[in-house]
Each structure stands twice: as structure tokens, then as C-alpha cells.
């Protein structure tokens, strides 16, 4: 006990309760598990969102895409990192504890923070986003090689929106995205990140900045396709979570 214990006992102890309340141990374990979970989610998210960037950068030259028509120019990689880092460090690390967090058995000390399950999930999520974003980009480019600005706008736009959706889908391994969103609906920082991401995307597409970024303005139908493709590329994992939850309660 930190308050009532003697100086000798405090020096010899492995754990000191500053408020002399045993329930503090439970709260501390819960908070430690929440922090560990959120770090693991953040690592998985960063791994997943970089797969489409890496694969697109490697595959486009192999398909003989001319340098001026590449999906990612150096400027676009910098732009994406401006979305990825704040989204990861601010939203994911603020996630509340999951419902079953105190029902889990203690994890092994030898367990890696990026285990096989998290790694496999991140790879699959990254590959799905890559296939959809690069597929639409390459399809537009194949139909008209001079339309590289439209192809690039669609491809990168899908990755930017997928980046935002991926955070909420991965915010819980068991609860739906709606549950996670409700838990943070009053969080002003979360809303700020959402609004800034969407606002920057719209400014990049529909203002003179688009010429600097080698983008072009999208029609309403094209923007709808962009949003739908982003939703499909990420929210399929909600079906997996629902099936896992149904099997758990069976």
C-alpha cells in the first residue's frame, strides 16, 4: 500500500498502490489491455494501408505504364502519408476497451504484438483495397491512355476513403462498425479527423489544387463509383466479424 505501507515495504514491493484500493489493479490491467489492443490495431492498420501503395508502385512499371501516367508520383505518397499517420495515431489509439477485454486469459509473454492472425488479416485487407483501387485505375488507363488524370484521381481517391473506413472497421475485432462509431460519436477529435480527410479530398479534386496534384474533377457518377468501391473494399470484413460473432454465440 502506497499510503499506509511502511517505507521499507514500498521499497521491497513489486507493485505499489498509490490510492490503497485493490480495484485499481483491475482498472490498470483493463487499461493496459486496451492500450495493447489499440497498438496492435494501429500496427495492423498501417501494414494493411501500405500494401496497395507498395504493390501499385511495383506493378505499374511491370505493366509498362509510362512514368507520367503512374498511379503514385512522389507527391502522392507524401499526400497519403499526411492522411495515414494522423488517422492511425489519433483515432485508433483513442479506441475504448472492447466488451470482452477482461474475460480473456492472460496473453503469453512470448506472443508477438503482430501475430499471425493480425498479419494475415492486414495482408488480405490490403490486397482487396489494392485490387479495387488499382483495378479501376488500370481499367480507365487501358481504355484511354491520355486519361491518366482521371485514372489517378479514382485510384488514389479510393485509397484515401478506404484509409478512413479501415480505421472504423478495424476498431474492434468483435463489434460492428456502427457500435464503434456510437462509442466515439461525441469525440470532437474523431469528427475533426473525418471532416478534414473528406474536405482535403474534395479540395484535391474540385479546386485548382487538382492540377498541381495531377488530378481531375470527377462527375457525380464517378464520385459515387469512388465511394461505393471504397465501401466494398473495406466493409466486407464486417461480414466476417458478423459470422464470427454468430458462431461464438451459437
C-alpha positions, 0 to 999 in steps of 0.5 A: 500500500502506497499510503499506509505501507511502511517505507521499507515495504514500498521499497521491497514491493513489486507493485505499489498502490498509490490510492490503497484500493485493490480495484485499481489493479483491475482498472490498470490491467483493463487499461493496459489491455486496451492500450495493447489492443489499440497498438496492435490495431494501429500496427495492423492498420498501417501494414494493411494501408501500405500494401496497395501503395507498395504493390501499385508502385511495383506493378505499374512499371511491370505493366509498362505504364509510362512514368507520367501516367503512374498511379503514385508520383512522389507527391502522392505518397507524401499526400497519403502519408499526411492522411495515414499517420494522423488517422492511425495515431489519433483515432485508433489509439483513442479506441475504448476497451472492447466488451470482452477485454477482461474475460480473456486469459492472460496473453503469453509473454512470448506472443508477438504484438503482430501475430499471425492472425493480425498479419494475415488479416492486414495482408488480405485487407490490403490486397482487396483495397489494392485490387479495387483501387488499382483495378479501376485505375488500370481499367480507365488507363487501358481504355484511354491512355491520355486519361491518366488524370482521371485514372489517378484521381479514382485510384488514389481517391479510393485509397484515401476513403478506404484509409478512413473506413479501415480505421472504423472497421478495424476498431474492434475485432468483435463489434460492428462498425456502427457500435464503434462509431456510437462509442466515439460519436461525441469525440470532437477529435474523431469528427475533426479527423473525418471532416478534414480527410473528406474536405482535403479530398474534395479540395484535391479534386474540385479546386485548382489544387487538382492540377498541381496534384495531377488530378481531375474533377470527377462527375457525380457518377464517378464520385459515387463509383469512388465511394461505393468501391471504397465501401466494398473494399473495406466493409466486407470484413464486417461480414466476417466479424458478423459470422464470427460473432454468430458462431461464438454465440451459437 
